[in-house]
């Protein structure tokens, strides 16, 4: 069998795998050529991505510079280290100088490691070894999101941002922003609660009215107190979303201090099941412009 035929066969098998995974996750037969639901459009984007900023903004290192240029560096979590690899000696030195910090790869979606000053050498080495290994994996091919394959894999260590007093996790606000035909935008806010103990999530409109659906995780909470500086967060996310037909913009908020989290172009890989397909279609209808962009 020729190399060309082998490559074609591998491509077919990969396409079939992702199609079957979609059906398994979403419980319906998709139409990727004429997408209507939100998850169909995410998968259309993955196959037809056509935006020069996708790879820049998905790169956890390059995205910081891009976002700082758009809204200001005061919203950026400080970077402590970048490199082509990291050793436990380097990591220990960073801990001694800066205290607890976060270790991650820049070209994928994790796992991310919280490094603490009281970590054992064995745990610290295991974290460094795993992130170094992550750099060898083409996450774009693994996830079928080609913009990740264009990122040069690097190690990133960031300053740790601590939760508010009494909280276990940071308050993480994920804004799904859909550009409309008239250049306005529709905003859906996703908030995840109790990630480390009883992961649940809820969705709200821009005015923080609860929306009666969820994705992947159950909805327990239907009310949300208005975050400090909420209007400021809304203004910032809309600035960052302006160049895209759809993007998810994440911010952390600690007592009103706002930090940029990430820009995501294929939430859940287009495989997180909605409460009903009707809600999947409803959110897909908000996505009015070309999903490839």
C-alpha positions in Angstrom: 0.0 0.0 0.0 1.4 3.4 -1.0 2.1 6.1 1.6 -0.7 8.2 0.1 -3.2 5.4 0.5 -2.1 4.8 4.1 -2.4 8.5 4.9 -5.9 8.6 3.4 -6.9 5.5 5.4 -5.6 7.0 8.7 -7.4 10.2 7.9 -10.7 8.3 7.4 -10.2 6.4 10.6 -9.6 9.6 12.6 -12.6 11.2 11.1 -14.8 8.2 11.9 -13.5 8.2 15.5 -14.3 11.8 16.1 -17.7 11.4 14.5 -18.5 8.4 16.7 -17.2 10.3 19.8 -19.6 13.1 18.9 -22.6 10.8 18.7 -21.6 9.1 21.9 -21.2 12.4 23.8 -24.1 14.3 22.3 -26.7 11.5 21.6 -27.6 12.7 18.1 -26.4 12.4 14.5 -24.5 15.5 13.6 -24.5 17.5 10.3 -21.0 18.9 10.1 -21.5 20.3 6.6 -24.5 22.4 7.5 -24.1 22.9 11.2 -27.0 24.3 13.3 -26.4 23.3 16.9 -23.6 24.8 19.0 -21.6 21.6 19.2 -22.0 21.0 15.4 -20.6 24.5 14.9 -17.7 23.9 17.2 -16.8 20.7 15.2 -17.2 22.6 12.0 -14.7 25.2 13.3 -12.3 22.4 14.2 -12.3 21.1 10.7 -12.4 24.4 8.8 -10.5 26.8 11.1 -9.6 29.9 9.2 -8.4 32.6 11.6 -4.8 33.8 12.0 -5.3 34.6 15.7 -6.5 31.1 16.8 -3.0 29.7 17.5 -1.7 33.0 19.0 -4.6 33.3 21.4 -4.6 29.5 22.3 -0.9 29.8 23.2 -0.9 30.4 27.0 2.3 32.4 26.6 1.6 34.4 23.4 -2.0 35.1 24.6 -0.7 37.1 27.5 1.1 39.6 25.2 -1.9 39.7 22.9 -4.4 40.3 25.7 -2.1 42.9 27.3 -2.0 44.8 24.0 -5.8 44.8 23.9 -6.9 45.6 27.4 -3.7 46.3 29.5 -1.1 44.3 31.3 -2.7 44.9 34.7 -5.0 42.0 34.0 -2.3 39.5 33.2 -1.2 36.9 35.8 2.6 37.4 36.2 4.9 34.9 34.4 7.7 33.5 36.5 9.4 31.1 34.0 9.2 29.9 30.4 11.5 27.4 28.7 11.8 24.3 26.5 11.8 22.1 29.6 12.0 22.4 33.4 13.9 20.5 36.1 12.9 19.9 39.7 15.9 22.1 40.7 14.6 25.0 38.6 11.1 24.5 40.0 12.4 24.4 43.6 14.3 27.6 43.0 11.2 29.3 41.7 9.3 28.1 44.8 11.9 29.5 47.1 11.9 32.9 45.3 8.2 33.3 44.6 6.2 30.9 46.8 3.5 28.7 45.4 3.0 28.8 41.7 1.4 27.0 38.7 3.2 24.8 36.3 1.7 24.0 32.8 2.4 23.5 29.2 1.5 26.4 26.9 0.1 24.4 24.0 -2.7 22.3 25.5 -5.4 22.2 28.1 -3.6 20.5 30.9 -3.1 19.0 33.3 -1.9 21.9 35.3 0.1 21.5 38.5 0.0 23.6 41.6 3.5 23.7 43.0 3.7 24.4 46.7 6.7 25.2 48.9 6.1 22.1 51.0 5.9 19.6 48.1 8.1 16.5 48.3 11.0 16.2 45.9 9.3 13.1 44.4 6.0 15.0 43.7 7.9 18.0 42.3 9.9 15.8 40.0 6.7 14.0 38.9 5.0 17.3 38.0 8.1 18.5 36.0 8.5 15.2 34.2 4.8 15.1 33.2 4.8 18.7 31.8 8.1 17.9 30.0 6.4 14.9 28.5 3.3 17.0 27.5 5.6 19.1 25.3 6.2 16.0 23.1 2.5 15.4 22.4 0.8 17.2 19.4 -2.3 18.2 21.3 -3.8 19.6 18.1 -3.9 16.2 16.5 -5.0 14.5 19.7 -7.9 16.9 20.1 -8.5 17.5 16.4 -8.0 21.3 17.0 -5.4 22.3 14.4 -4.5 25.7 15.8 -2.8 24.0 18.8 -0.4 22.2 16.4 0.9 25.5 15.3 2.1 26.5 18.8 5.7 25.9 19.8 5.5 23.8 23.0 7.0 25.4 26.0 6.8 25.3 29.8 5.1 28.1 31.6 5.2 28.8 35.3 2.8 31.5 36.7 2.4 33.2 40.0 -0.3 31.6 42.1 -3.5 33.6 42.5 -5.3 32.7 45.8 -9.0 32.3 46.2 -11.0 34.7 48.3 -11.1 34.0 52.0 -13.4 31.0 52.8 -13.3 29.7 49.2 -11.5 26.6 48.1 -11.4 27.5 44.4 -10.9 30.7 42.4 -14.0 32.4 41.2 -13.8 31.6 37.5 -16.2 33.3 35.0 -16.4 31.9 31.5 -18.1 34.3 29.0 -19.4 32.7 25.7 -19.5 35.7 23.3 -21.3 35.4 20.0 -20.9 38.2 17.4 -24.2 39.2 15.8 -24.9 40.3 12.2 -25.3 43.9 13.4 -21.8 43.8 15.1 -23.4 43.6 18.6 -22.9 40.5 20.6 -24.8 38.0 22.7 -23.2 37.0 26.0 -23.8 33.8 27.9 -22.0 33.5 31.3 -20.9 30.0 32.5 -19.9 29.7 36.1 -18.4 26.5 37.5 -18.7 25.8 41.2 -17.0 23.5 43.7 -14.6 22.0 41.1 -12.5 20.1 43.6 -15.4 18.7 45.6 -18.7 18.6 43.8 -18.3 20.0 40.3 -21.4 21.7 39.0 -22.1 24.6 36.7 -24.8 27.2 35.8 -25.4 29.5 32.9 -26.7 33.0 33.0 -27.5 35.8 30.5 -25.6 39.1 30.5 -28.0 40.4 33.2 -27.3 37.4 35.4 -30.7 35.9 34.8 -30.4 32.1 35.2 -30.8 30.0 32.0 -32.5 26.6 32.5 -29.9 24.3 31.0 -26.4 23.0 31.6 -23.6 21.2 29.8 -21.8 18.0 31.0 -22.1 18.9 34.7 -25.3 19.2 36.7 -26.9 22.6 37.6 -27.4 23.1 41.3 -27.3 26.8 41.8 -29.7 29.1 40.0 -28.7 32.4 41.5 -25.5 34.4 41.2 -24.5 37.5 43.2 -23.3 40.2 41.0 -19.5 40.0 41.0 -17.5 43.1 42.1 -16.6 45.0 38.9 -18.9 42.8 36.8 -19.6 45.7 34.3 -15.8 46.0 33.9 -15.4 42.3 33.2 -18.2 42.6 30.6 -16.5 45.5 28.9 -13.2 43.6 28.8 -14.5 40.4 27.4 -16.3 42.2 24.6 -13.1 43.9 23.6 -11.3 40.6 23.5 -14.1 38.9 21.6 -14.5 41.5 18.9 -12.2 39.8 16.3 -14.1 36.4 16.4 -17.5 35.1 15.4 -17.4 33.2 18.7 -15.0 32.8 21.6 -15.1 31.9 25.2 -13.3 34.4 27.4 -12.3 33.4 30.9 -11.6 35.8 33.8 -10.9 35.2 37.5 -12.2 37.7 40.0 -10.7 37.9 43.5 -12.5 40.6 45.6 -12.9 42.7 42.5 -9.4 42.2 41.2 -9.8 40.8 37.6 -7.3 38.5 36.0 -7.3 37.1 32.5 -7.6 33.4 32.3 -7.7 32.2 28.7 -9.4 32.4 25.3 -11.0 29.2 24.1 -12.2 28.5 20.6 -13.7 25.0 20.9 -15.3 24.7 24.3 -15.4 21.1 25.4 -14.1 20.1 22.0 -17.7 20.3 20.8 -18.5 17.2 22.9 -20.2 18.4 26.0 -23.8 17.2 26.1 -26.5 19.9 26.7 -29.4 19.2 28.9 -31.4 18.8 25.7 -30.6 19.1 22.0 -33.1 22.0 21.9 -30.7 24.0 24.2 -27.8 23.0 22.0 -29.7 24.3 19.0 -30.7 27.5 20.9 -27.1 28.3 21.7 -26.1 27.4 18.1 -28.6 30.0 16.8 -26.7 32.7 18.7 -23.6 31.9 16.6 -24.6 33.8 13.5 -21.3 34.4 11.7 -19.0 31.8 10.0 -17.9 29.3 12.6 -14.5 28.9 10.8 -13.7 32.4 12.1 
